[in-house]
Amino acid sequence: MPRDVLITGGSGGIGQELARRCVEIGDRVVVTGRDEGRLVASVERSGARPVVCDPTRPEEVETLVRDVGGSVDVLVNMSGGNADFDRQGVDHPRLDDVADAWRTNLDTNLRSTVLVTTAVLGEMRPGGAVVNVGSIGAEYASTSYGVAKAAVQAWTAGLSREVGPRGITVNCVSPGYIEDTGYFKGRLTPQRHAALVNATHDKRAGLPADVAETVLFLASAGARHITGQTVHVNGGAFTTR
Ligand SMILES: NC(=O)c1ccc[n+]([C@@H]2O[C@H](COP(=O)([O-])OP(=O)(O)OC[C@H]3O[C@@H](n4cnc5c(N)ncnc54)[C@H](OP(=O)(O)O)[C@@H]3O)[C@@H](O)[C@H]2O)c1
């Protein structure tokens, strides 16, 4: 039976690859993004159905859920990124800028996840799966982005306890450095790339497919007893022991 899959942030590197794979295995897939041009270009590659939506806006999320209609079997909260990317490394930031960075990153990564999940959960049937997307940055939590992703991981565990009795799993996939994505906005230096690769055990950058396949597993029938977890996809750059 084809599953109904909703992927927010499905117009980017990891989300687009996940959407392509879900379509390939026969799922009915809706992807969202805020930038219509980027979204339309991405569905030409993935074959998913596009819906323009800013997941930080409650009214747009309500419209999205009406548009998707009925029950979603798999929700993947991929939408996100470091909204403070341009301000990194400022020695004496203005407090207005600090406030703006924290608000924006919490909105982009946490609020969006909470709003879309809350809107979808009511109709989700037993057997449903929610997969949130965190980041290796959560392990250091020294930036507004890292803290926002750490909060996503914490909320994942709490929500799992709440909806587990309904037969719904909730997990978080936490990527390390993944190349071929828009995350670094084309501004990753060769030195930084080399340092990120060197931090891994397998001495390579992650690929969108590495994360997409992990999400697919967590949403599969074989993973029904895995819930409330953060699963790391980082080549060993961070280990849980
Ligand atoms: N690539 C990495 O190295 C890496 C590492 C750790 C975690 N992650 C996480 O993986 C997820 C997917 O990111 P990606 O690597 O595939 O990057 P990407 O290619 O930039 O894709 C990001 C997706 O999220 C949407 N989005 C919504 N708000 C955004 C914002 N403020 N900044 C950037 N994109 C935003 C984008 O579409 P619109 O902008 O049109 O809405 C796009 O569909 C994100 O949650 C990211 O935090 C990535």
The ligand as an SDF file (V2000), in Angstrom:
LIG
                    3D

 48 52  0  0  0  0  0  0  0  0999 V2000
   23.9560   19.7930    5.3200 N   0  0  0  0  0  0  0  0  0  0  0  0
   24.4930   19.5960    6.5200 C   0  0  0  0  0  0  0  0  0  0  0  0
   25.7290   19.5090    6.6760 O   0  0  0  0  0  0  0  0  0  0  0  0
   23.5690   19.4530    7.7180 C   0  0  0  0  0  0  0  0  0  0  0  0
   24.1520   19.0980    8.9560 C   0  0  0  0  0  0  0  0  0  0  0  0
   23.3450   18.9540   10.0780 C   0  0  0  0  0  0  0  0  0  0  0  0
   21.9790   19.1650    9.9700 C   0  0  0  0  0  0  0  0  0  0  0  0
   21.4340   19.5230    8.7640 N   0  0  0  0  0  0  0  0  0  0  0  0
   19.9790   19.7300    8.7270 C   0  0  0  0  0  0  0  0  0  0  0  0
   19.4300   19.0100    7.6560 O   0  0  0  0  0  0  0  0  0  0  0  0
   18.2030   19.6180    7.2360 C   0  0  0  0  0  0  0  0  0  0  0  0
   18.1680   19.7230    5.7130 C   0  0  0  0  0  0  0  0  0  0  0  0
   19.1570   20.6790    5.3060 O   0  0  0  0  0  0  0  0  0  0  0  0
   20.0610   20.4930    3.9790 P   0  0  0  0  0  0  0  0  0  0  0  0
   21.4270   20.1900    4.4390 O   0  0  0  0  0  0  0  0  0  0  0  0
   19.4040   19.5850    3.0140 O   0  0  0  0  0  0  0  0  0  0  0  0
   20.1000   21.9960    3.4710 O   0  0  0  0  0  0  0  0  0  0  0  0
   19.3320   22.7140    2.2470 P   0  0  0  0  0  0  0  0  0  0  0  0
   19.7650   22.0800    0.9590 O   0  0  0  0  0  0  0  0  0  0  0  0
   19.5860   24.1600    2.4430 O   0  0  0  0  0  0  0  0  0  0  0  0
   17.7770   22.4050    2.4880 O   0  0  0  0  0  0  0  0  0  0  0  0
   17.0600   23.0540    3.5180 C   0  0  0  0  0  0  0  0  0  0  0  0
   15.5630   22.9250    3.2770 C   0  0  0  0  0  0  0  0  0  0  0  0
   14.8610   23.5720    4.3460 O   0  0  0  0  0  0  0  0  0  0  0  0
   14.1440   24.7320    3.8650 C   0  0  0  0  0  0  0  0  0  0  0  0
   14.3460   25.8560    4.8070 N   0  0  0  0  0  0  0  0  0  0  0  0
   13.3980   26.4200    5.5880 C   0  0  0  0  0  0  0  0  0  0  0  0
   13.8950   27.3840    6.3580 N   0  0  0  0  0  0  0  0  0  0  0  0
   15.1950   27.4590    6.0640 C   0  0  0  0  0  0  0  0  0  0  0  0
   16.2510   28.2850    6.5300 C   0  0  0  0  0  0  0  0  0  0  0  0
   16.0480   29.2680    7.4190 N   0  0  0  0  0  0  0  0  0  0  0  0
   17.4930   28.1070    6.0470 N   0  0  0  0  0  0  0  0  0  0  0  0
   17.7190   27.1470    5.1210 C   0  0  0  0  0  0  0  0  0  0  0  0
   16.7310   26.3330    4.6090 N   0  0  0  0  0  0  0  0  0  0  0  0
   15.4860   26.4900    5.0890 C   0  0  0  0  0  0  0  0  0  0  0  0
   14.7020   24.9850    2.4580 C   0  0  0  0  0  0  0  0  0  0  0  0
   13.7160   25.5160    1.5620 O   0  0  0  0  0  0  0  0  0  0  0  0
   13.2440   27.0550    1.6370 P   0  0  0  0  0  0  0  0  0  0  0  0
   14.4360   27.8670    2.0780 O   0  0  0  0  0  0  0  0  0  0  0  0
   12.7460   27.3780    0.2730 O   0  0  0  0  0  0  0  0  0  0  0  0
   12.1270   27.0530    2.6580 O   0  0  0  0  0  0  0  0  0  0  0  0
   15.1190   23.5960    1.9920 C   0  0  0  0  0  0  0  0  0  0  0  0
   14.0230   22.8790    1.4470 O   0  0  0  0  0  0  0  0  0  0  0  0
   18.1230   20.9550    7.9910 C   0  0  0  0  0  0  0  0  0  0  0  0
   17.2200   20.8250    9.0790 O   0  0  0  0  0  0  0  0  0  0  0  0
   19.5560   21.1680    8.4860 C   0  0  0  0  0  0  0  0  0  0  0  0
   19.5950   21.9500    9.6730 O   0  0  0  0  0  0  0  0  0  0  0  0
   22.1930   19.6680    7.6560 C   0  0  0  0  0  0  0  0  0  0  0  0
  1  2  1  0
  2  3  2  0
  2  4  1  0
  4  5  1  0
  4 48  2  0
  5  6  2  0
  6  7  1  0
  7  8  2  0
  8  9  1  0
  8 48  1  0
  9 10  1  0
  9 46  1  0
 10 11  1  0
 11 12  1  0
 11 44  1  0
 12 13  1  0
 13 14  1  0
 14 15  2  0
 14 16  1  0
 14 17  1  0
 17 18  1  0
 18 19  2  0
 18 20  1  0
 18 21  1  0
 21 22  1  0
 22 23  1  0
 23 24  1  0
 23 42  1  0
 24 25  1  0
 25 26  1  0
 25 36  1  0
 26 27  1  0
 26 35  1  0
 27 28  2  0
 28 29  1  0
 29 30  1  0
 29 35  2  0
 30 31  1  0
 30 32  2  0
 32 33  1  0
 33 34  2  0
 34 35  1  0
 36 37  1  0
 36 42  1  0
 37 38  1  0
 38 39  2  0
 38 40  1  0
 38 41  1  0
 42 43  1  0
 44 45  1  0
 44 46  1  0
 46 47  1  0
M  CHG  2   8   1  16  -1
M  END
$$$$
